Amino acid sequence: MAANEAVMALREALGAQVVALPDEFGERRVADWSGMPGATPVAIIRPRTTDEAAQALAICSQYKQPVVTQGGLTGLVGGANLLGGEVALSLDRMNRIIEIDEVSATMTVEAGTPLQTVQEAASAAGFYFPLDLGARGSCSIGGNLATNAGGNRVIKYGMMRDQVLGVEAVLASGEIVGGLNKMIKNNSGYDLRHLLIGSEGTLAVITRVVLRLRPKPTATATAWCGLPDFAAVTTLLTRAQASLAPGVSAFEVMWAGYHDTVIANLKNLRAPLAEPHPFYVLLESVGTDPARHGEAFEEFLGGMLEAGVVSDAAIASSEAHARDFWAIRDAPGEYERFIPNYAAYDVSFSIAQVGDAAQQCEARLRARWPNAIVMTYGHLGDGNIHIVVDIPERGKQDHDDVDRVIYDVTREFEGSISAEHGIGTKKRDYLHLVRRAADIASMRAIKAALDPHGLLNPGKVF
Ligand SMILES: Cc1cc2nc3c(=O)[nH]c(=O)nc-3n(C[C@H](O)[C@H](O)[C@H](O)COP(=O)(O)OP(=O)(O)OC[C@H]3O[C@@H](n4cnc5c(N)ncnc54)[C@H](O)[C@@H]3O)c2cc1C
């Protein structure tokens, strides 16, 4: 059926306020941050309620009209981009906080609500919502769920999957599934919530969500450490997890190549330590005893300095000082300013193998491109590193070859080609390297069961 017939039916049922045509939405951004190609939608649907989303999908199903769901468009793998001929369904108007239940420690939100809005509302109510990532101001809760986002505090609180109690979603048919479950225990049948989390818009459109809130930490200690080698980095991780009660809330590792490049290129950043070191760690621990927490943190770091695990360290003396440390770790949002043609990877390995795998990647890249800029950093507590590569004077010409180097090493170390960003279209052709044929066949069978005409986010994941 021709796309414009579907669009006419959508427009008639939902009105021009909800369904906009290309000459009406004009220059509105319709592609994510991945830099992958993206087509213009034949229309943009912006439902205000779950029922409007359900009505839209029922019409799309009737006309076999493909749909791409869009949240804050901060995804890094092309998952929200259009391949051509689809309508975009944006959740940007479904951005309300519906309820904070202080007794159950839950927050019920519409899926288009920005992550930062949720963090701030949780804090204002005396709670803590721990998911945190550099795109917090723009990314949506629905996008966080659809990609099972990770970020900075996974080491203590888990990924997005661990922050969610209830998921309401609309299937391609227009039927509404799931709901606003607030119970921690609910084993009545298959848990569709976990099927939809990480499904990248291919199985359903997530419309409303019940989030789990945590007690707000009343004490935070943050340090910037310089370390002599990777063995020292893993020793610091193990010792910090054993000693810093109630827990390490961030353990961000940066290889010198990352630290030196961002400090040299971003004038707002200052190196926290006077001398250079091969590795840096941003260590954060949260607690509930302001009187003792800082002291215990200092004692722990003193011991690590004495043992030679840490070569030098700076402890944040204020929240602003801690923010300066985090600004160095959040620098990836600024790459465009100095290496616009970069290629970025989001891989994971067992923690014990991260050092060797990263070393192999860098050695193989340098063997082929001696002057490559290679920046490695990541959430070591989760075995997740990001590798960013720029080949001076080659633009993006060699990106396919760089992909092969990184993904060959990932396969050899039995790692994952996507730790937290998803597959989208960017990594689709590499999925078979790390998943069995029977795994991919099972994914296809689930897709066919929930979306028999392949209308939701076609061409993504596999
Ligand atoms: C500077 C920066 C830093 C980042 N840091 C991290 C990080 O540390 N950790 C991390 O995990 N990610 C990170 N990301 C990636 C990205 O922000 C997250 O993956 C985020 O969760 C995407 O949310 P979004 O609303 O922007 O989704 P979009 O980009 O709009 O969509 C992403 C995918 O989800 C689907 N989708 C969106 N909303 C819905 C919905 N309501 N229902 C069904 N499907 C939907 C889309 O179809 C698409 O496949 C970062 C991105 C940037 C730009």
The ligand as a Tripos MOL2 file, in Angstrom:
@<TRIPOS>MOLECULE
LIG
   53    58     1     0     0
SMALL
NO_CHARGES

@<TRIPOS>ATOM
      1 C1         27.2610   12.3050   24.5130 C.3       1 LIG1
      2 C2         26.6310   10.9520   24.6010 C.ar      1 LIG1
      3 C3         26.9750   10.1090   25.6490 C.ar      1 LIG1
      4 C4         26.3850    8.8300   25.7450 C.ar      1 LIG1
      5 N1         26.7550    8.0290   26.7710 N.ar      1 LIG1
      6 C5         26.1830    6.8130   26.8860 C.ar      1 LIG1
      7 C6         26.5460    5.9570   27.9730 C.ar      1 LIG1
      8 O1         27.3930    6.2600   28.7940 O.2       1 LIG1
      9 N2         25.8980    4.7690   28.0570 N.ar      1 LIG1
     10 C7         24.9460    4.3830   27.1520 C.ar      1 LIG1
     11 O2         24.3760    3.2910   27.3010 O.2       1 LIG1
     12 N3         24.6110    5.1590   26.1030 N.ar      1 LIG1
     13 C8         25.2010    6.3540   25.9510 C.ar      1 LIG1
     14 N4         24.8770    7.1530   24.8900 N.ar      1 LIG1
     15 C9         23.9280    6.6600   23.8700 C.3       1 LIG1
     16 C10        22.4710    7.1690   24.0520 C.3       1 LIG1
     17 O3         22.3670    8.3540   24.7130 O.3       1 LIG1
     18 C11        21.6520    6.2080   24.8350 C.3       1 LIG1
     19 O4         21.6780    4.9900   24.1680 O.3       1 LIG1
     20 C12        20.1960    6.6370   25.0500 C.3       1 LIG1
     21 O5         19.6590    5.6480   25.8720 O.3       1 LIG1
     22 C13        19.3190    6.7920   23.8090 C.3       1 LIG1
     23 O6         18.1090    7.4540   24.1780 O.3       1 LIG1
     24 P1         17.2990    8.3610   23.1290 P.3       1 LIG1
     25 O7         16.0180    8.7710   23.7730 O.co2     1 LIG1
     26 O8         18.1410    9.4540   22.6140 O.co2     1 LIG1
     27 O9         17.0020    7.2950   21.9960 O.3       1 LIG1
     28 P2         17.0000    7.4500   20.4140 P.3       1 LIG1
     29 O10        18.3590    7.7800   19.9230 O.co2     1 LIG1
     30 O11        15.9000    8.3420   19.9930 O.co2     1 LIG1
     31 O12        16.6310    5.9370   20.0120 O.3       1 LIG1
     32 C14        17.5100    4.9030   20.3000 C.3       1 LIG1
     33 C15        16.8290    3.5530   19.9450 C.3       1 LIG1
     34 O13        15.7190    3.3360   20.8040 O.3       1 LIG1
     35 C16        14.5040    3.2380   20.0690 C.3       1 LIG1
     36 N5         13.4850    3.9610   20.8610 N.ar      1 LIG1
     37 C17        13.5570    5.2310   21.3450 C.ar      1 LIG1
     38 N6         12.4790    5.4950   22.1020 N.ar      1 LIG1
     39 C18        11.7060    4.3700   22.0900 C.ar      1 LIG1
     40 C19        10.4470    4.0160   22.6720 C.ar      1 LIG1
     41 N7          9.7560    4.8740   23.4330 N.pl3     1 LIG1
     42 N8          9.9540    2.7780   22.4410 N.ar      1 LIG1
     43 C20        10.6340    1.8820   21.6740 C.ar      1 LIG1
     44 N9         11.8060    2.1690   21.0920 N.ar      1 LIG1
     45 C21        12.3410    3.3910   21.2920 C.ar      1 LIG1
     46 C22        14.7990    3.8640   18.7120 C.3       1 LIG1
     47 O14        13.9790    3.3010   17.7070 O.3       1 LIG1
     48 C23        16.2630    3.5060   18.5350 C.3       1 LIG1
     49 O15        16.3910    2.1830   18.0550 O.3       1 LIG1
     50 C24        25.4410    8.4170   24.7580 C.ar      1 LIG1
     51 C25        25.0940    9.2690   23.7180 C.ar      1 LIG1
     52 C26        25.6850   10.5270   23.6230 C.ar      1 LIG1
     53 C27        25.2740   11.4070   22.4840 C.3       1 LIG1
@<TRIPOS>BOND
     1     1     2 1
     2     2     3 ar
     3     2    52 ar
     4     3     4 ar
     5     4     5 ar
     6     4    50 ar
     7     5     6 ar
     8     6     7 ar
     9     6    13 1
    10     7     8 2
    11     7     9 ar
    12     9    10 ar
    13    10    11 2
    14    10    12 ar
    15    12    13 ar
    16    13    14 ar
    17    14    15 1
    18    14    50 ar
    19    15    16 1
    20    16    17 1
    21    16    18 1
    22    18    19 1
    23    18    20 1
    24    20    21 1
    25    20    22 1
    26    22    23 1
    27    23    24 1
    28    24    25 2
    29    24    26 1
    30    24    27 1
    31    27    28 1
    32    28    29 2
    33    28    30 1
    34    28    31 1
    35    31    32 1
    36    32    33 1
    37    33    34 1
    38    33    48 1
    39    34    35 1
    40    35    36 1
    41    35    46 1
    42    36    37 ar
    43    36    45 ar
    44    37    38 ar
    45    38    39 ar
    46    39    40 ar
    47    39    45 ar
    48    40    41 1
    49    40    42 ar
    50    42    43 ar
    51    43    44 ar
    52    44    45 ar
    53    46    47 1
    54    46    48 1
    55    48    49 1
    56    50    51 ar
    57    51    52 ar
    58    52    53 1
@<TRIPOS>SUBSTRUCTURE
     1 LIG1         1 GROUP 0 **** ****
